[in-house]
Amino acid sequence: MTDYFKISKSPFFSLIITIPLFVLYELGIFFAHKTEVSTLKNGADVIIEDILSFFGVNIFYTLSLLLLFFALFFSWKHQKDFKSLKLRFSYFLFFLIESILYSILLFVIIKNIPLFIQIRSISYFDLTLIIGAGIYEELFFRVILITFFTKILRFIFSNSSKFFWTPIFLSSIIFSLFHFVGIDTFSQDAFTLRFIGGIYLSLIYQFRGFAMASVTHSLYDILVFFS
């Protein structure tokens, strides 16, 4: 089990888990647009694309090259750290069980508050948007923002280790406010619950990695969707 916790937190394992979800989301968006069922994309996805577009970057080719680069780099690093690229099937089974338990616990803690932007009433065909919310929101609010705030604190303060909670709180505040962009009107209760949800997912990201936070987020949103 010690190997499982180390390997399932590794960037390589996160890549193996999240690439199929990325592909599923993008295919869902493509077919949704093609059949004119939906013209929506996940909010965090749009933010990331807008940032790249602002710098005049070709989104499709850049994301493809970045994905290829990270796939090669993480494969090399995993091989170096664990001496093998082989992953046991039991790791994926344990990962699924663990993420389901985390998502159920999150559902109990913050009830059924959606952690995806509600632009309008979502159909079953748009379930891919919910999957995308788990991936892209964790990428933006956890990986990018927590890293960004951590780097700033390290630049300003010599000992940034005591500021473990500051990036988590800041990213969670932005995460909570972000979900009022759609049709959901602001309320103190909803903000607080989403803020707690952001802290919860941030801790999962910090201690269990990007893939666990993303899949937990997606599974929680699916629970909310069907509830």
C-alpha positions in Angstrom: 0.0 0.0 0.0 3.0 2.3 0.6 3.9 2.0 -3.1 0.3 2.7 -4.1 0.2 6.1 -2.2 3.5 7.2 -3.7 2.7 6.1 -7.2 -0.9 7.3 -7.3 0.3 10.8 -6.3 3.0 10.9 -9.0 2.5 13.2 -12.1 2.8 10.2 -14.4 -0.1 8.4 -12.7 -2.1 11.7 -12.9 -1.4 11.9 -16.6 -2.6 8.3 -17.2 -5.8 9.0 -15.2 -6.7 12.4 -16.6 -5.8 12.1 -20.3 -8.9 9.8 -21.0 -11.1 12.4 -19.1 -9.6 15.3 -21.2 -10.3 13.4 -24.4 -13.8 12.5 -23.2 -14.6 16.1 -22.4 -13.2 17.5 -25.7 -15.1 14.8 -27.7 -18.3 15.6 -25.8 -17.9 19.3 -26.5 -17.2 18.6 -30.2 -20.3 16.5 -30.7 -22.4 18.8 -28.6 -21.4 21.7 -30.9 -21.9 19.7 -34.0 -25.4 18.6 -33.1 -26.2 22.1 -31.7 -27.3 20.6 -28.4 -25.0 22.9 -26.5 -22.5 25.7 -27.3 -21.0 25.7 -23.8 -17.6 25.0 -22.5 -16.4 24.7 -18.9 -15.6 28.1 -17.4 -12.1 27.2 -16.3 -11.3 25.7 -19.7 -12.3 29.1 -21.3 -10.1 31.0 -18.8 -7.0 28.9 -19.7 -7.7 29.3 -23.4 -8.2 33.0 -23.1 -4.8 33.3 -21.2 -3.1 31.5 -24.0 -4.9 33.5 -26.7 -3.9 36.8 -25.0 -0.3 35.9 -25.6 -1.0 35.0 -29.3 -0.6 31.3 -28.7 -2.3 28.8 -31.0 -4.3 26.8 -28.5 -4.7 23.5 -30.3 -1.0 23.1 -31.2 0.3 24.5 -27.9 -1.8 22.3 -25.8 -0.9 19.3 -27.9 2.8 20.0 -27.7 2.5 20.6 -23.9 0.7 17.4 -23.4 3.4 15.5 -25.4 6.1 17.2 -23.5 4.6 16.4 -20.1 3.9 12.9 -21.2 7.6 12.3 -22.1 8.9 14.2 -19.1 6.7 12.5 -16.5 7.4 9.1 -18.1 11.1 9.7 -17.8 10.8 11.0 -14.2 8.6 8.1 -13.2 11.0 5.6 -14.7 13.9 7.3 -12.8 12.0 7.4 -9.5 10.3 4.0 -9.5 12.6 2.1 -12.0 9.5 1.1 -14.0 6.6 2.4 -16.0 4.4 -0.6 -15.1 1.3 0.2 -13.1 -0.6 -2.5 -11.3 -4.3 -2.9 -12.0 -4.9 -2.9 -8.3 -3.6 0.7 -8.1 -6.4 1.9 -10.4 -9.0 -0.1 -8.4 -7.7 1.4 -5.1 -7.7 4.9 -6.7 -11.3 4.5 -7.8 -12.4 3.4 -4.4 -10.5 6.2 -2.7 -11.9 8.9 -5.0 -15.4 7.6 -4.5 -15.0 7.8 -0.8 -13.6 11.3 -1.0 -16.5 12.4 -3.2 -19.1 11.0 -0.9 -17.5 12.7 2.1 -17.5 16.0 0.2 -21.2 15.5 -0.7 -21.9 15.0 3.0 -19.9 18.0 4.0 -21.2 20.6 1.5 -24.5 18.9 0.7 -25.5 19.2 -3.0 -24.0 22.6 -3.9 -22.8 22.4 -7.6 -19.1 22.9 -8.1 -19.6 23.6 -11.8 -20.8 26.8 -13.4 -24.6 26.7 -14.0 -25.1 28.7 -17.2 -28.5 27.1 -17.8 -30.3 23.9 -17.1 -27.9 21.1 -18.1 -29.0 18.1 -20.1 -27.7 14.6 -19.9 -25.8 15.2 -23.1 -23.9 18.0 -21.3 -22.6 15.6 -18.6 -19.2 16.0 -20.3 -19.2 19.6 -19.0 -19.3 18.3 -15.5 -16.3 16.0 -16.2 -14.5 18.9 -17.7 -15.2 21.0 -14.5 -13.4 18.5 -12.4 -10.3 18.4 -14.7 -10.0 22.1 -15.8 -11.0 23.6 -12.5 -8.6 21.5 -10.5 -5.9 22.4 -13.1 -6.6 26.1 -12.8 -7.6 26.6 -9.2 -5.3 24.0 -7.6 -2.3 23.4 -9.8 -1.9 26.9 -11.3 -3.3 29.2 -8.5 -1.8 27.4 -5.6 1.5 27.2 -7.3 1.3 30.9 -8.3 0.5 32.1 -4.8 3.2 29.7 -3.3 5.8 31.1 -5.6 4.9 34.7 -4.7 5.2 33.9 -1.0 8.5 32.3 -1.5 9.7 35.4 -3.4 8.5 37.8 -0.7 9.4 35.7 2.4 12.5 33.7 3.1 10.5 31.0 5.1 7.4 30.4 3.1 6.8 26.9 4.7 4.7 28.6 7.5 2.3 29.9 4.8 1.0 26.5 3.8 -2.6 27.6 4.3 -2.4 31.0 2.6 -2.3 29.8 -1.1 -5.1 27.3 -0.2 -7.3 30.0 1.3 -6.7 32.5 -1.5 -7.4 29.9 -4.3 -10.5 28.6 -2.5 -11.9 32.2 -2.2 -11.5 32.7 -5.9 -12.8 29.2 -6.6 -16.0 29.9 -4.6 -16.6 33.3 -6.2 -16.0 31.9 -9.7 -19.1 29.7 -9.4 -21.4 32.7 -9.2 -20.5 33.7 -12.8 -23.5 31.8 -14.2 -27.2 31.8 -13.2 -26.4 31.0 -9.6 -27.1 34.1 -7.5 -24.6 34.9 -4.7 -25.5 33.9 -1.1 -23.3 33.7 2.0 -24.2 30.0 2.6 -23.4 28.9 -1.0 -20.1 30.9 -0.9 -19.1 29.4 2.4 -19.9 25.8 1.4 -18.0 26.2 -1.9 -15.1 27.8 0.0 -15.0 24.7 2.3 -15.2 22.5 -0.8 -12.2 24.4 -2.3 -10.2 23.8 0.9 -11.1 20.2 0.9 -10.1 19.7 -2.8 -6.9 21.7 -2.2 -5.9 19.4 0.6 -6.6 16.3 -1.6 -4.4 18.0 -4.3 -1.6 18.7 -1.8 -1.5 15.3 -0.2 -2.9 12.9 -2.9 -2.1 14.7 -6.2 -3.9 16.3 -9.2 -5.6 13.1 -10.5 -7.3 12.4 -7.1 -8.5 16.0 -6.7 -9.8 16.0 -10.3 -11.6 12.7 -10.2 -13.0 13.5 -6.7 -14.3 16.8 -8.0 -15.9 15.2 -11.1 -17.5 12.3 -9.1 -18.9 14.8 -6.6 -20.5 16.9 -9.4 -22.0 13.7 -10.9 -23.5 13.0 -7.5 -25.0 16.5 -7.5 -26.2 16.1 -11.1 -28.1 12.9 -10.4 -29.4 14.0 -7.0 
